[in-house]
Amino acid sequence: MLNTGSEMLSFDYMGKIILDCGPMKHPHTGLYQYCQQLSEYLNQQQAAADHPPIQLYLPPRRRLQLPPRPYHIVEQWWHSVYQPFLRDCRVWHAPFQLGRIVPDRRRFPQIKVVLTIHDLNVLHEDEPPAIRQKRMNLTQSLIDRSDALVCISEFTKNDVLAHCHVGNKPVHVIYNGVDPVPAAAMDAPAYQPSRPFLLGIGYLNAKKNFRVLVPLLEANPDLELILIGRHDDPEYVAQLQQQAQTVGVHDRLRLLGTVSEADKGWYLRNCQALVHPSLAEGFGLPVLEAMQFGKPVFLSTRTALPEIGGAAAYYFPDFTADALQTAYREGMVDYARNNRADVIRQHAAQFSWQTAARQYLGVYASLV
């Protein structure tokens, strides 16, 4: 599935490349991790090839765990009218299909633009038509201003080709890497469960679909369910809590909100399994984060999840209580009986930021 060759790309110096890290103004998000990990591995490979570093265009008011570097460009209010850092830029990498492209093609015609499209999830969510159209129009406007597109899964690429106008622009697929989880902390997190627990990672909203997991707690009174991630939709969170209260499992449902990377690592190391019944994903990074530790993962069959989980994952065929419990019970039996942990780790190891960075450098080189 993946090109994991270790050869180093060789090409002449391309001129200044800038990766827009504007999404890093939102910590504890997948886009934050994407920008941080990709930029780190891009510059590792640039240094190994004795090439100048990729410049990072960073947000002005940020909570970044990044030490200052000479190749950091910090966004200023006056950049809206004066952008000296673009004078010798050859490639601008816009990292998000609902974000922005800073260079004005009329003022900087030499700059080629790479746009990464993570998903077209709005097509697969229960959104009002006006919102769906607005988001698709924004994505299309960014595609129109780009010279090359990168999708993070074949599923996303197929969505883009089916629903957007790409003309003769190249459309690449570059899988994300799996984020290295911090080493085990000396201290346990603030909440340490006393029972075995299932883990869910992601925003608490309707798209992540965590409400369907409550029946698993009913059927497995020895388990807790811990959900970590921003409470994105207060109404959905309230409904989830009420549902657990109604069936008498509220004391075994823990909604912890955002946690540190070290705490997330502790929960990944110690969970029984990851449960991820999401309705729409362009990739699904928590799947691979759990697989790094050889943990069984239970996924929906929607959008890109079967592509990323592959044969190493277990799947919920639908979201009825019986189907969820049967899939979970049979999956855990198979996991233990067939010693699946090593196979699961090997699957996750295919998804490498080193490989992703090398492939992005190849896309940049193809434009100059």
N, C-alpha and C positions, 0 to 999 in steps of 0.2 A: 504493500500500500504506500509506503513512504520511501523516498530516495534518501537513504541515510549514509551515502558515501562520505568518506572523510577527506576527499581531495580538497585542496585549497584553491579557490578561484584566483586566477592571475590576470590582471588587466591594468592598463596604464591608469595613472591618477586621473580621476574623472572631474575634478573640481569640487567645490564645496557642496556637500549634501546636508540637508536640514531635515530632521525628524520633528514634526510638530507634536510636542508632549502636552498640549493644552488639556487633554483629558485627565492629567495627573492632578488637577485641582480638586478632584474627587477621590479621596483616599478610600481604601477598603472596597475597591471595585475591580472588576476584571480588566477594564481599560487602563487603570493605573498600573496593574501588574504587567499588562501587555507592553506598555511604553517602557516601563522600567527594565523588564527582562530583555526585550528586543534591543534597546539602546545599549545595554551592558554587553551583550554578546556581539552586536555589530562592532563595537569599539574594541573588543578583544581581538576580533579578526582583523580589523584595520591596523591595530598595533603589531600583530604578528606579521602582517604583510608590509610593515614600514610605510603605511599610508596615513595621511592626516585623519584625525577622528571625525566621525559623524557629529555635526552640531545638533544640540538639543534646544528647541524653542520651548522654554518652560513658563508656566503661568506665574503671574506676579504675586498673588497671595496664596501661598501653597503650604501644604504640610508634607514636605518631601523628606524621605530618609535618604537623601542624596547629598554627599559632601560637594561643595562648590568645585567646579572644574573650569579650566580655561575655555572649553568648548561649549559651555552653557551660555545660552542667550536668554536673558530673563525679560519677559514681556513687559513693556512700558506703555503708559497711556498714550504717548506720542507716536507709537508705532502705527497708529491708524492713519497717520499722514506722512510719516517719514520712516523709511525702513532701510537704513544703510547696510544692514546685515544681509540683504538680498542682492547686493550689487554683483557679487561674484558667486552666487548660488547657481548650481547647475541642476540639482534635483531637489524637489520639495516632496516630502512624504506626508500625506494627510492620513491619519491613522483610523478614521471613523467615518462611516457613511452618513451620519447625521451631524457631522461636525462642521468644519470650515476648511477653506483653502485660502491662505493669506496672500500669496503673490498675485498681483494683478497682471494678467497676461499682456495687457497693452503696455504697461510700464516695464515689465521684465519678460520679454518674449523668449529669452534664452532658457528660462526655467522650465524643465519638464516636471510633471506632477504624477506621482504614484498615489493611488487611493486604495486603502484597504477597506474592504466590505466584510464586516463580521457576520451580518445576517440581514435578511429581510423578514424578520419575525413578525412585523406588522401584518404581513399577509396571512399569518397563521394564528393570530390572536383575535379575540372577539372585540375588535375596536370599531367605533363608529366609522362609516365610510369617509366622512370628512377628515378625520385624523389619519386614516390610512392613506388617503390621497395626498394630504399635506406632507407626510413623511416620505412617500414615494417620490413626490415632486422634488423634495430637497435632495434625496439621493441621486435622482436623475440629473439635477443641476450640477452636482459634484462630479458625476461621471462625465458630463459634457465638458467640464473644465480639466479633465485628467487626460494623461497620455498612456497610462497603463493601469490595470486594475489587478488587485490581489484579493482573492477570497480565501477564507480560512478553512473551508471544507468544500468538497465536491457538491454537497447539497446546496450550499450557498451559491456556488458558481452556477448551478443549474437554475436556481431561482432568479439570479441576475440575468442570465441569458433568456429566460422565459418571460420576464416581466419588465426589463429595462432595455433601452436602446444603447448598445455599446459600439455600433459601427464596426470599424476595423481595428479598434483598440485591442491589444493583447489582454487576455484574462488568464491570470496564473492562479494556481492553488498552492498555498504555502500553509501547512499546518502550524499552529502554535506549538511551542514547546511546553513541557510540564514544568511549572515553577518549582524550584528547589524549596522544600519546606525547611524552616530553621531547625537547627539541632535541638534536641530535647532540652527544655528549660529545667533549671534546678527545682523550680517551684511548680506545683500543679496550678491550674487556672483557678480563678475565684470560685467557680462552681465545678465541683468534682462529683460526678454521679456515684451513688453507692450501688447501682445495679448495672448490668450490661446495658449498652445503649446503641441505638441506631443514630446515624448522623445525617442531617441535611444541610447543605450549604447553598445560600443564594438569597436574593431579595425575597422578602415576604410579600408576595403579590399573587394575583390570580394566575399569571403565566407559569410560575414555579409549581403551582398545583399541589402544595404540601397538604392541603386539607384532606386529600384522598387517603393519606397515611394514618389518619386517626383510627380506622378499624384495625390496623396492625397492632395498635396498643391494646385494643379490646381483646384480640385473639392471642396476645402474648403478654400476660400479666407480669412476667418477669423482666420486661424490657422498658426502658425509657426512650423517648425520642427527643433529641437535642437538635434544634434548628439555629444555625448561626448565619447572620446576614442582616442587612439594614431592613427595618420595618418600613417598607416602601409604600404600603397602602394600609393606613390605619383601620379602615373599614374591614378589609380582608383579615387583618390580624385579630380584630374583635370577633369576627365570625369564627375564626379558627379556635379561639379560646372558648367561645360559647359552645361550639360543637364538642370540644373535649370535656367541658363541664357537664353537658347534657348526658354523655355516655359514661361519665364517672372516671375519666382517665386524666383529668386536668393536673393531678399531682405528678404525672409521669410525662408531661409535655413541657419542655423547657425552651422558651424563646429568648435566646441570650443576646440578640442584636449583634452589632459588630464586635469582633474580638481581635486581639492582636494576632500577628502571624505566628508568634510562638504558641499562643493558646490554641489557634487553629491546628497547628502541628500536633499538639497534645491530643486533641479530640480525634484527629485522623489516626494517630498511632493506636489509640485505645478503643475505638469504636468496634462494634461487631460487624457493621457493614455501612456503606453509604447508600442512601435511598434518594433517588433523583427522578421524580415522576413528571418532569417539566413538559410543558406543552409545546415549547418553541425554543430551540437552541441553534445558534450558528456553529457552535463547537462543543462546549460543555466542559470547561477546565476542571471543576471539582471531581469529575469522573477520573481523570488521570492523576490528580493529587492523591486520591484514595488508593488508586491502583499502584502508585509508587511503593506503598506499604504492603502490597499483596492483599489488600482488603477486597472482599466481594462487593460489587456494586450492582444495584438494582435500578433499572432505567425504564423510562417509557420508550415506546417505539417511534416517537415523533421526531420529525425533522432530522437534524444531523446526529442525534445520539447513537443510533445503530452504527453509523460510520465510524464514530470515535470509539465507542465501546467494543465494537467487533464481537468476535466469538469469545472474548475474555469476560464479557459482562453477562448479567442475567436481566431478563426483560419482563415487565408487566404487560401481558397481552391486552388488558383493558384495566379500568379503574374500579371495577366492582370489588366489594370486600372479599368475596371468595377468590377472585382471580389474584388479587394482591397477596392474600395469605398463602395460596397454593404456590405461587411463584417464589415467595420468600422461603417457605418451608422446603420446597424441593431444591432451590438454589443453595441453601445453607447445607443441606445433606450432601449435595454434589461437591460443594467446596471442600468439606471435611473429608469425604470419602476418597476424592481424587487428588488431594493435596494440590489445590489449584493456585496457591499463593505465588509460586515461582512463575507460572505461566502468566499470571496477571501482572507481575512486576515486569516481565519481559515485554509484554504488550505496551505498557506505559513507557518503557525505555526507548521505543521507536520514535517518540515525539520529543524532539531535541531542539532547544533554542539555538544550539550551534548550527544545526542543519538549517533551521529557519533563517538565521542571520546570513548564512552563506547564500541561500537562495534569494533573499532580498537584495544582497549586494549584486547578484547576477541580474536582477531586474533593473536596478539602478544603472548598471553598466550598459545594458541593452538600449538605454535611451540617450546616451551621450557619445 
